[in-house]
Amino acid sequence: MSRLDSFIRRLEAQRRMLDWAAASIMDRPGLVLELGLGNGRTYDHLREILPERDIHVFERDVSPNPASMPPAGMLVAGDMAMTLPAFAARHGRSAALVHVDVTTGVPERDRILFAWLPEHVAALAAPDALVLSGWELDHAALVAVPLPEGVPAGRYYAYRRVC
Ligand SMILES: C[S@@+](CC[C@H](N)C(=O)[O-])C[C@H]1O[C@@H](n2cnc3c(N)ncnc32)[C@H](O)[C@@H]1O
C-alpha cells in the first residue's frame, strides 16, 4: 500500500473513531482533551460534532490553520511532558474523552518516544472515560475496547479508563 493510501485510511479511521467516541460520551459529562493540535483538522472535527463540550487542546508548536485555532483559554501551549501533569494538578481526572494524536507517523517509534504519555493520560481520564490513540498505549488502567465497525484492528486504538 502506498503512503498516500495509508494516510487516507488513517484519516478515514480517525473520522470514524471520533464520530463513534462523540456518540459514546453523549450522556457522560466531562472534558474533551485533544493531544496534538497540528494543523487542527481533528480538533475542528471534534468541535463540530461536540459543540457543547469544553475541548482543551495541547500543542508544543502552535501553528494550525488559522480557522482551527482554539479560543483563548482552551489551548495549552508547551511540551505535554510538562503541561499534562500541570493540567491534571488543576483539573484532576476530569476528561470523558482523550484523543491522543501525538505521532511521528511511525507507531513503533511513537511507543518509545512517548513512553511517558500513557501515565499522564490515565491521570486525566475520568472513570470509564474513552481514550483514542493512533498507536498502542501501554498502561494497566487503560483497557482496550473493540473498535467501531469499519476500523481495522491496528489502524487505531480505543481504551476505557478503569477505576
Ligand atoms: C500528528 S500532529 C497532530 C495532527 C492534528 N491532530 C490534526 O488533525 O491536524 C502531532 C502534533 O503533536 C505535537 N507534539 C509532538 N510532541 C509533543 C509534545 N511533547 N508536546 C506537545 N505537542 C507535541 C506536534 O507538534 C504535532 O503538531
The ligand as an SDF file (V2000), in Angstrom:
LIG
                    3D

 27 29  0  0  0  0  0  0  0  0999 V2000
    0.0480   14.3770   14.0260 C   0  0  0  0  0  0  0  0  0  0  0  0
    0.1820   16.0140   14.6030 S   0  0  0  0  0  0  0  0  0  0  0  0
   -1.4590   16.3700   15.1170 C   0  0  0  0  0  0  0  0  0  0  0  0
   -2.4130   16.4490   13.9560 C   0  0  0  0  0  0  0  0  0  0  0  0
   -3.7230   17.0960   14.3080 C   0  0  0  0  0  0  0  0  0  0  0  0
   -4.4860   16.3600   15.2970 N   0  0  0  0  0  0  0  0  0  0  0  0
   -4.5570   17.3560   13.0780 C   0  0  0  0  0  0  0  0  0  0  0  0
   -5.5480   16.6350   12.8530 O   0  0  0  0  0  0  0  0  0  0  0  0
   -4.2070   18.2740   12.3310 O   0  0  0  0  0  0  0  0  0  0  0  0
    1.0290   15.7880   16.1350 C   0  0  0  0  0  0  0  0  0  0  0  0
    1.2820   17.0890   16.8850 C   0  0  0  0  0  0  0  0  0  0  0  0
    1.7880   16.7680   18.1700 O   0  0  0  0  0  0  0  0  0  0  0  0
    2.6990   17.8040   18.5500 C   0  0  0  0  0  0  0  0  0  0  0  0
    3.6120   17.2820   19.5840 N   0  0  0  0  0  0  0  0  0  0  0  0
    4.5130   16.2740   19.4610 C   0  0  0  0  0  0  0  0  0  0  0  0
    5.1540   16.0650   20.6220 N   0  0  0  0  0  0  0  0  0  0  0  0
    4.6380   16.9640   21.5110 C   0  0  0  0  0  0  0  0  0  0  0  0
    4.9080   17.2530   22.8830 C   0  0  0  0  0  0  0  0  0  0  0  0
    5.8410   16.5650   23.5810 N   0  0  0  0  0  0  0  0  0  0  0  0
    4.2030   18.2220   23.4710 N   0  0  0  0  0  0  0  0  0  0  0  0
    3.2760   18.9410   22.7820 C   0  0  0  0  0  0  0  0  0  0  0  0
    2.9710   18.7210   21.4690 N   0  0  0  0  0  0  0  0  0  0  0  0
    3.6630   17.7500   20.8430 C   0  0  0  0  0  0  0  0  0  0  0  0
    3.4260   18.1510   17.2650 C   0  0  0  0  0  0  0  0  0  0  0  0
    3.9500   19.4650   17.3410 O   0  0  0  0  0  0  0  0  0  0  0  0
    2.3230   17.9860   16.2190 C   0  0  0  0  0  0  0  0  0  0  0  0
    1.7420   19.2350   15.8910 O   0  0  0  0  0  0  0  0  0  0  0  0
  1  2  1  0
  2  3  1  0
  2 10  1  0
  3  4  1  0
  4  5  1  0
  5  6  1  0
  5  7  1  0
  7  8  2  0
  7  9  1  0
 10 11  1  0
 11 12  1  0
 11 26  1  0
 12 13  1  0
 13 14  1  0
 13 24  1  0
 14 15  1  0
 14 23  1  0
 15 16  2  0
 16 17  1  0
 17 18  1  0
 17 23  2  0
 18 19  1  0
 18 20  2  0
 20 21  1  0
 21 22  2  0
 22 23  1  0
 24 25  1  0
 24 26  1  0
 26 27  1  0
M  CHG  2   2   1   9  -1
M  END
$$$$
